[in-house]
Amino acid sequence: MTGATTTNNSSPDTGNGDSTCDTLISNVSLIDGSGAAPFAADVLILNGRILRIAAVGALDGWQATQKIDGHGRVLSPGFIDVHTHDDTNVIRQPEMFPKLSQGVTTVIVGNCGISAAPVSLKGAPPDPMNLLGDTNAFNYPTFASYVAAVNQAQPSLNVAALVGHTALRNNHMDRLDRAASDDEINAMCLQLSEALAHGALGLSTGLAYDNAISAPTSEVMALAAPLAAAGGIYATHLRSEFADILEAMEEAFQIGKHARVPVMISHLKCAGVDNWGRSGEVLAALEQAQRYQPVGCDCYPYTASSSTLDLKQVTDTIDIQVTWSAPHPAMGGKMLATIAAEWSVDLLEAARRLQPAGAVYHGMHDDDVNRILSHPATVIGSDGLPNDPLPHPRLWGAFPRVLGYYSREKKLFSLTVAVNKMTGLSAQRFGLIDRGLVREGYWADLVLFDPETIRDAATFTNPMQAAEGIEAVWVNGVLSYCGGAEKRATGKRAGRFLPRVGI
């Protein structure tokens, strides 16, 4: 670790009684995740938890298996990625290097209505469930089986999970281009209740997608009914992020009121050129709803989105980069306009020929992203797609980008506010107990970083690059990543499944 000295030799006992711990991290600027000002501190870790926090030098008498001098570095809670699609990857690729290398210690999966569990496929996974992998990746017919698989895989970071509405529809409906019947809704509710009993955080929807858009508001309201008794939440990829965004937000608020549960709006944005400049009224609608119910949102720090190639979003007003195509894999990495010109067809016909495919849409304005990102209701989620062969750079760089580009360079908000949006506020919104803060007794999910050099290295043309400035990452007290010139995982995977509070 460049700039942070690690020593594995124990220091002499000074006669302070039982003064032995696993790790002593000394001489750091501690940003504790609450939004409070930084302060100089030493931190002790024992048995996976934070044992002591004290003034610099006050813990010099402690023996420690591992000692790290963090001079000039910030120690903060591990970052919580509240919006991911890592559902199957935490099991199939448990090292989770793209997230670990940027300081993420907990991922929340099951967003946008798609989840790996509970799922029973009748064929290939329907769009956009195919973002989570092919048919072989879906091996969890019950939520309990998914929890067991996560714990058996022991990923390098912690996992908490929502249940996807589209996944439930897939399990109980013969086709997804219609509303569910009462019997189908009842079957979905039973399966959701089973998942909640085994620790699911709540329900997510992706109502903009073709396989969920036919679900009326009443279907989602009925399905959300079990959430309140279980203490769950409702997270939603809105029915529209374009011209009808205010109506879509009102639908989300209505569902939350009906179910009496908190609402999280996923990746809040003003998408499409015709929608640019509307973030003020969008945030005003969110603030109005906050007067009557708990409402929040997440946001990723980029002006481009990424998903499957959606024919409804094909337009010549923005750049659209194709990231993969099943029938035409050689087209991955090219702009849709370039492909259309090569084939002598229009954009829509080119997109049809590429199906199924993935795309990056450069469809947002900086001013809107800045306004949403800086709003007090906003927490950070990467929305990265780990199975995309040319992923959006947010998969590798979202959290360092908030700290480096948006906080240090653009001065959109202070470093303490930035950390709070990625740690303490996130844990509060999703009910993660003893996480998100550097507090005595809390789990030692920690990140040591250089505030002067931290930055995202991933780009749209070269997205698989580890961030700069992350010095060390601990997950449940275990040193899991070493930064500096090495940028390597230690091979020690200490993650676990995190059930909802009360489970």
WOPE-V943091 format. One record per residue. N is the residue number from 1. SS is DSSP state (H for helix, E for strand, C for the rest). Layout:
n = <N & N>
ss = <SS & SS>
//
This chain:
n = <1 & 2 & 3 & 4 & 5 & 6 & 7 & 8 & 9 & 10 & 11 & 12 & 13 & 14 & 15 & 16 & 17 & 18 & 19 & 20 & 21 & 22 & 23 & 24 & 25 & 26 & 27 & 28 & 29 & 30 & 31 & 32 & 33 & 34 & 35 & 36 & 37 & 38 & 39 & 40 & 41 & 42 & 43 & 44 & 45 & 46 & 47 & 48 & 49 & 50 & 51 & 52 & 53 & 54 & 55 & 56 & 57 & 58 & 59 & 60 & 61 & 62 & 63 & 64 & 65 & 66 & 67 & 68 & 69 & 70 & 71 & 72 & 73 & 74 & 75 & 76 & 77 & 78 & 79 & 80 & 81 & 82 & 83 & 84 & 85 & 86 & 87 & 88 & 89 & 90 & 91 & 92 & 93 & 94 & 95 & 96 & 97 & 98 & 99 & 100 & 101 & 102 & 103 & 104 & 105 & 106 & 107 & 108 & 109 & 110 & 111 & 112 & 113 & 114 & 115 & 116 & 117 & 118 & 119 & 120 & 121 & 122 & 123 & 124 & 125 & 126 & 127 & 128 & 129 & 130 & 131 & 132 & 133 & 134 & 135 & 136 & 137 & 138 & 139 & 140 & 141 & 142 & 143 & 144 & 145 & 146 & 147 & 148 & 149 & 150 & 151 & 152 & 153 & 154 & 155 & 156 & 157 & 158 & 159 & 160 & 161 & 162 & 163 & 164 & 165 & 166 & 167 & 168 & 169 & 170 & 171 & 172 & 173 & 174 & 175 & 176 & 177 & 178 & 179 & 180 & 181 & 182 & 183 & 184 & 185 & 186 & 187 & 188 & 189 & 190 & 191 & 192 & 193 & 194 & 195 & 196 & 197 & 198 & 199 & 200 & 201 & 202 & 203 & 204 & 205 & 206 & 207 & 208 & 209 & 210 & 211 & 212 & 213 & 214 & 215 & 216 & 217 & 218 & 219 & 220 & 221 & 222 & 223 & 224 & 225 & 226 & 227 & 228 & 229 & 230 & 231 & 232 & 233 & 234 & 235 & 236 & 237 & 238 & 239 & 240 & 241 & 242 & 243 & 244 & 245 & 246 & 247 & 248 & 249 & 250 & 251 & 252 & 253 & 254 & 255 & 256 & 257 & 258 & 259 & 260 & 261 & 262 & 263 & 264 & 265 & 266 & 267 & 268 & 269 & 270 & 271 & 272 & 273 & 274 & 275 & 276 & 277 & 278 & 279 & 280 & 281 & 282 & 283 & 284 & 285 & 286 & 287 & 288 & 289 & 290 & 291 & 292 & 293 & 294 & 295 & 296 & 297 & 298 & 299 & 300 & 301 & 302 & 303 & 304 & 305 & 306 & 307 & 308 & 309 & 310 & 311 & 312 & 313 & 314 & 315 & 316 & 317 & 318 & 319 & 320 & 321 & 322 & 323 & 324 & 325 & 326 & 327 & 328 & 329 & 330 & 331 & 332 & 333 & 334 & 335 & 336 & 337 & 338 & 339 & 340 & 341 & 342 & 343 & 344 & 345 & 346 & 347 & 348 & 349 & 350 & 351 & 352 & 353 & 354 & 355 & 356 & 357 & 358 & 359 & 360 & 361 & 362 & 363 & 364 & 365 & 366 & 367 & 368 & 369 & 370 & 371 & 372 & 373 & 374 & 375 & 376 & 377 & 378 & 379 & 380 & 381 & 382 & 383 & 384 & 385 & 386 & 387 & 388 & 389 & 390 & 391 & 392 & 393 & 394 & 395 & 396 & 397 & 398 & 399 & 400 & 401 & 402 & 403 & 404 & 405 & 406 & 407 & 408 & 409 & 410 & 411 & 412 & 413 & 414 & 415 & 416 & 417 & 418 & 419 & 420 & 421 & 422 & 423 & 424 & 425 & 426 & 427 & 428 & 429 & 430 & 431 & 432 & 433 & 434 & 435 & 436 & 437 & 438 & 439 & 440 & 441 & 442 & 443 & 444 & 445 & 446 & 447 & 448 & 449 & 450 & 451 & 452 & 453 & 454 & 455 & 456 & 457 & 458 & 459 & 460 & 461 & 462 & 463 & 464 & 465 & 466 & 467 & 468 & 469 & 470 & 471 & 472 & 473 & 474 & 475 & 476 & 477 & 478 & 479 & 480 & 481 & 482 & 483 & 484 & 485 & 486 & 487 & 488 & 489 & 490 & 491 & 492 & 493 & 494 & 495 & 496 & 497 & 498 & 499 & 500 & 501 & 502 & 503>
ss = <C & C & C & C & E & E & E & C & C & C & C & C & C & C & C & C & C & C & C & E & E & E & E & E & E & E & E & E & E & E & E & C & C & C & C & C & C & C & E & E & E & E & E & E & E & E & C & C & E & E & E & E & E & E & C & C & C & C & C & C & C & C & E & E & E & E & E & E & E & C & C & C & C & E & E & E & E & C & E & E & E & C & C & C & C & C & C & C & H & H & H & H & C & C & C & C & H & H & H & H & C & C & C & E & E & E & E & E & E & C & C & C & C & C & C & C & C & C & C & C & C & C & C & C & C & C & C & C & H & H & H & H & C & C & H & H & H & C & C & C & C & C & H & H & H & H & H & H & H & H & H & H & H & C & C & C & C & E & E & E & E & C & E & E & H & H & H & H & H & H & H & H & C & C & C & C & C & C & C & C & C & H & H & H & H & H & H & H & H & H & H & H & H & H & H & H & H & C & C & C & C & E & E & E & E & E & C & C & C & C & C & C & C & C & C & C & H & H & H & H & H & H & H & H & H & H & H & H & H & H & C & C & E & E & E & E & E & C & C & C & C & C & C & C & H & H & H & H & H & H & H & H & H & H & H & H & H & H & H & C & C & C & E & E & E & C & C & C & C & C & C & C & H & H & H & C & C & C & H & H & H & H & H & H & H & H & H & H & H & H & C & C & C & C & E & E & E & E & E & C & C & C & C & C & E & E & E & E & C & C & H & H & H & C & C & C & C & C & C & E & E & E & E & E & E & C & C & C & H & H & H & C & C & C & E & H & H & H & H & H & H & H & H & C & C & C & H & H & H & H & H & H & H & H & C & C & E & E & E & E & E & C & C & C & C & H & H & H & H & H & H & H & H & H & C & C & C & E & E & E & C & C & C & C & C & C & C & C & C & C & C & C & C & H & H & H & H & H & H & H & H & H & H & H & H & H & H & H & H & C & C & C & C & C & H & H & H & H & H & H & H & H & C & H & H & H & H & H & H & H & C & C & C & C & C & C & C & C & C & C & C & C & E & C & C & E & E & E & E & C & C & C & C & C & E & C & C & C & C & C & C & C & C & C & C & C & C & E & C & E & E & E & E & E & E & C & C & E & E & E & E & E & C & C & C & C & C & E & E & C & C & C & C & C & C & C & E & C & C & C & C & C & C>
//
